[in-house]
Amino acid sequence: MLRIANRVLLGLAGLLLLVLGGSVLAVGLGVDPPSWWIHDGRHDVLLSDADRTRWRDDGWWWPTVIAVLAVAVLLALWWLVAVLRRRRLTEVLVDTGDGEGALLRGRALEGVLGGEAGALDGVRGARVSLTGRRGGPGARVRLLLEPHADPEDTLHRLTTEALAHARDSAGLTSLPTEVRLHGAKHAAERVT
């Protein structure tokens, strides 16, 4: 969802800047703007001295400007943190049983789980990513199924074999998993 919002916001900001910049450039090159446009001609300025200083002496002006800028900065920081946030779990805390713990690389567990899921009958490919916290991870599994595969059987074998092995080997009490099944498109072959 965040990826979609990110792309939509970037697209809208880019479109707005392109339209405004293009219109200013077109008017600057001599194109006559419509009567409702923000400036009238090649030698017109966007903000005159009177426009820039109109509300300077009013009591609401500076608090409003500061509030709008603060909201803009907070939104920009939220966006930056959301974009830079790691989406994958880098390590999983494994209970060794002696009161200590060991750290298991997240990519290693993803690779083993993906390899075991990809080896199931009827699975053409598997992609696994770990999410959550290192003490309580979750998994996202995407399976590409062969045309002859039974989705119910494949899902049952995934949960009872691959996910159970991963959960037991990492010493986890639970491994919440989101599984997405996609059917492989069968390409028609020419028979001669």
Residue, then its C-alpha position, 0 to 999 in steps of 0.5 A: m500500500l505504501r508503495i502505491a501511495n509513494r508512486v501516486l504522490l511522486g507522480l502527482a508532484g511531478l505532473l504539477l511541477l511539469v505543468l507549472g514549469g512548462s506553462v511559465l516557460a511557454v509564457g516566457l517564450g512568448v505564448d499568450p496565456p489564457s485570461w485566467w492564468i496566474h501571469d499575463g505575459r513575458h515581462d510579468v512577475l508571478l508575485s508582485d511586491a504588493d502580493r508578497t507583503r499583503w498579509r505581513d502585518d496581520g496577526w494570523w499570517w506568521p503562525t499560519v505560515i509556520a504551521v503549514l511549513a511544520v506540517a510540510v516538514l513532518l509529512a516529508l520526514w514521515w515519507l522519508v522514513a517510510v521509504l527508507r524503512r527496511r521491509r525485510l527482517t535481517e535476523v531471527l532470534v533463535d532460542t538455544g535452550d540454555g537461556e542464551g540466544a543465537l541470531l540466524r540470518g534472515r536471508a538464510l532462513e528465507g533461502v532454506l524456506g524458499g528452497e523447500a517450498g520450491a521443491l514441493d510437487g506442482v510448484r514452479g517457483a517460490r519467493v519468501s521474505l521475512t517480516g516482523r520482529r526478530g523475536g517474532p517473525g512472520a513470513r510472506v510466501r509467493l508460490l508459482l504453481e504449475p498448471h496441474a498443481d492442486p492449490e489446496d494440496t500445495l498449501h497443506r504441504l507447505t504448512t505441514e512440511a516447509l513452514a513446520h520445518a522452518r518453525d521447528s528449526a528456528g525454535l519459534t512458537s509460531l510463524p504467521t505466514e501470508v501465502r499468495l498462490h499464482g498460477a503459471k500460464h501454460a504456453a501453447e506449443r506447436v505440434t507438427 
